[in-house]
Amino acid sequence: MPEKIAEVNGIELCYETFGPQDGRPLLMIMGLASQMIWWDDELCENLAAEGFFVIRYDNRDSGRSSRLSGRVNLPLAYTLRVAPYSLKDMADDAAALLDELGVASAHVVGASMGGMVAQTLAVEHPSRVRSLTSIMSTTGNRFVGRPSAKAMAMLLSAPPRGREQYVDYLVRTFRVIGSPGYPFDESRMRERAERSFDRGVNPGGTARQLAAILSSRDRFRALRKLRVPALVVHGSKDPLVHVSGGRATARALRESEVDIVPGMGHDLPRAIWPRLVRGLLRTADRAEVTTRRA
């Protein structure tokens, strides 16, 4: 399906879908400064072949979705929890997109910041979430999931403005935060960086998204109240969100399966896609069993 624009929650979200509309809805939420195309086309097609109706979209302030405004002071976001918008606002975007598509509820998958948004969606709109998969994410507790110093430096560095320089920057970044246990696919990363630059890079939006993360509160107690089938996936070698963030998420979600992937960093190497697809299928199946029992 070609990209479309939905006017939801006072903004525009760019989205596209894969697979039959009568399939099991699967909403995929990407992370900080990441566009929907970071859910690789082939991965989405594989999920559609398994019977999912896959929905991916650009978060606000990324890709071809609305660019917002508002200056950011990251120290104030961290200490006083002041930000132009919140993770709740981003979760409300996701719920409104489901409304636009006529989807009452979906299996929800989020990676990194997308995992935080997915968790918040489950807390704020529990009836919209059939199952929850949180990948390389954390609960908002400031004592878990902390990045390494080198990864934090990469996170806070401003991307260059030129296309070639941006591509080189993204390759360098993922050499730092990517998976040391798997071969680094530089050609795939360069192609993704080129597509991302051509769709639109938004450094101001990245700062506002980061402020939303830094200003958020610990979701552990709220997640603890949920009764939703869940899968928590985390890399054992993640330098950007330490594996303690994934373990905390699994402890919070009472009905969760946890999958700590050896050698995986802060990315999704092609080699683990079959493992991820199997996990998503198991989690969706568990949700359907729970629904039938209810």
N, C-alpha and C positions, 0 to 999 in steps of 0.2 A: 504494500500500500504506500502511495506517495505521502510525504510529510503533509500534515494539516495543522491549522491553527485553531485552537479552541479559546473562546473568550470566557474565562472562568475566574471567580473570586477577585474581580476587578483588574485582572491582568490577562495577557495572552500567553498560552502555553503551546509550544510546538510539539507535536506527537506523531507517532506512526504505529501501525499495528501489523502483526504477523499472524497468519492462521485464520481458521474459521471463527466467525463471530459467535457461533454456538458452542465453541470449545470452552474449556475451563479458563476463566479470566485470570491472567497473570500480570500484575502491575509491577514494572521494574523501575527502580529509582536509583539514579547514579549519584556520585559523590561530589565533593568540593571541586569546583572549577572544571567538572567533567560533564561532557555532553552525552546525550542519549546514545550516540553512536559508539560510546565506549562499552555498551552492551553489544558485542560484535554481531554483525548481521548473521553470520553462520550459527552462532550460539542461539540467537532468537529463532532462526529457522529450525534448528534442532528441537527446540522446545515446542514450536508449533507442530512439528511432525509427531510429537508425543501427545498431541491433543489439546495443547494450551492455546488460548487466544491471547497472544502476547501484546502488551501495551508498554511502549517505552516513550519517554518524553524528556525534554530539556527542562530542568528546574528553572524557576525564576532566576534571572540574572545570569543565565548561561545559554550558549548556543543561539537559537533563533526564537527563544521565548523573550518576554518583556525584559528590558533593561530598566532597573529601578534607579532611584536616586537616594542620596543620603550619605553624608560623610561619616567615616568610621574612625573611632579611636579604640584600637584593640585593647590597650590596658584598661580603659573604662568598661569595655564590653566584658572583660574578665572580672573586674573588681565590683563594678556597680550593676552589671548585667544590662547595659544600655546598648541597644542595637537598632538599626532601621527596621528590621523585622525579625521574627522568631522562627524556630523550628516548627512551632504550632502553625504559623502562617503557611509554611511550606507544606505541612501535612494537610491543611485545609485546601491548598491548591490541588493536592492529589485526590482528595475526596470529591472536589468539584469537577475534576476531570472525569472521574468515574460517573458522576451524574450526567455529564455531557455525552458520554458514550452509552448511557442507559444501562450501566453495570451496577447492580445493587450491592455486590460484594465481590472481592477478588482475593486470590492468593497474592500476597505482597512480598516483594523481594527488594532489599535495599543494600547497597554496598557503601561502606565508609560513612560519609555524611548521609548518604541515602539510607543506610541502616538506621541512623538516628531519626530521620524523617519517617521511616516505616514504623519504628517503635512508637513514635509520637502519634502517628495515624491510628495505630492499634489502641493506644490509650485514649485518645480524644474521640475516635469514631470506631468503637469496637465492633459494631454491627457490619462495618464495611470490610473487615479483614477476616477472611476464611482461614488463612494460615499466614504465618509470619516467618520470613527467612532473613536473618541479619548476618551480613557478610563483612568481615574485617571492620567491625564497628565496636561501639562501647555504650555504656549506660549514661554517661554524663558525669559520673563520679570522677572528680579531679585527681584521684589517687590511683586510678587504673587506666590502662590504655595509653599511657604517656609515650610520646615519641622520643626517639633518640635525638641527641643534639644535632647530628648531621642531617637527619630527616627534617627536623624542625627548621633548620637553616634553609633547606630546599623549599619547604612549605612557605616560608616568609619572603623568599626572594621574588622580585618582580620579573615576570616574563618579558623578554625583549619584544619590540614592536614589529620587526621584520619577519617575513615568512620563514626564510631559511634559518634565521637565528632562533625563532620560536621552535622549529622542528628539532634543532640541535639541543635546545634547552630541555625539551620534553624527553628526548632520548637520555640526556645526562641525568635527569630527575629519576627516571625509572631504572636506571642502572644503580641508583642509590636505594630506592624504596621497593624495587621489584623482588622477584623470588630467586634467592641464591641457589635453591635446589633444582632449578629448571633452566634450560638454555634461554638466553635472552634473545628474543626475536626482534632484531633491530629493524628489519624491513617492515614488519607489521606495525611496530611503534611509529616509524616514520610516516607510513601511510595514514595511520590514525591522527598523527599530529597535523599532517597536511590537510586532511578533511576538517579537523577541528578549526584550524586557522581560517580556512575558506568559509566555514559556516559562521564564524564570528567568535573572537576571543574578547573577554570582558574582564580586565583586571580589577576594575572597581566593583564588579559583581562578586568576584572571588573574595574581596575584602568584606563585603556585606554578608556573604554566606559564612565566612569564618567568624564574623561577629555574632551571627546567629548561633553558631556552635559554642563559642566561648561564653555567651550570655545564658546558655541553657542550664537548667538545674538537673540534679541527679534524678533519673527516671526509675531507679531500682524499685522503690516502693510501689509506684504506679504499675510497673510491669509485673510485679509480684501478684497483683490482683487479677491479672488476665487469666483466662482459661482458653487459650488458643494454641493449637498445635504449632510448634515452632521448630526451626532448624537454625543453629548458630554455626557458621563456618568461619574459621580464622586460620591464618597461617602461623606456623610455629616460629617463623623468622620475620614477622612483620615489624619493620623499624618505625613505621609512622603511627600505627595504632598497636601498641604492644598487646600480645596475646592475652594479657590479664584483662583487657577490655572485653574480649570475647568470652572469657571464662565468667566474668561478672554478669554478662548478659545471659549466659546459660543458667546461672544460679537464680537470676531474677525471674526467668520465664519457667514456670513450674512444669509445663508440658513440652519442654524442649529436648531435642537431640543435639548433641554438640559434636562437631567434626573439626578437630584440629589437624590441619594438613601439614605434614612434615615438609620443610624446605620452601613453603609458600611465604611470600612477602606480601606487599600491599598491591597486589594485582591478581589477575585471573589467568594464569598460563593456559594455553590451549590444552595441555595434557590433563588438566584437572576438570575440563568441561564434562566428560562423561560422569565423573564422580558427582559433580554439582547437579547435573540433570537427574541422576538417580535419586539424589537427596531431595530435590524439589518434588519429584514424583511421589516419593515415600511420604513427604509432609502433606502434600495435597490429598493423598489417599487417606491418611490419618484424619484429616479434616472432614472428609466425606463420611468416614465411619462415625466420627463424633456427631455429625449433623444427623445421620440416620438414627443414632441412639437417642438423640434429643427429641 
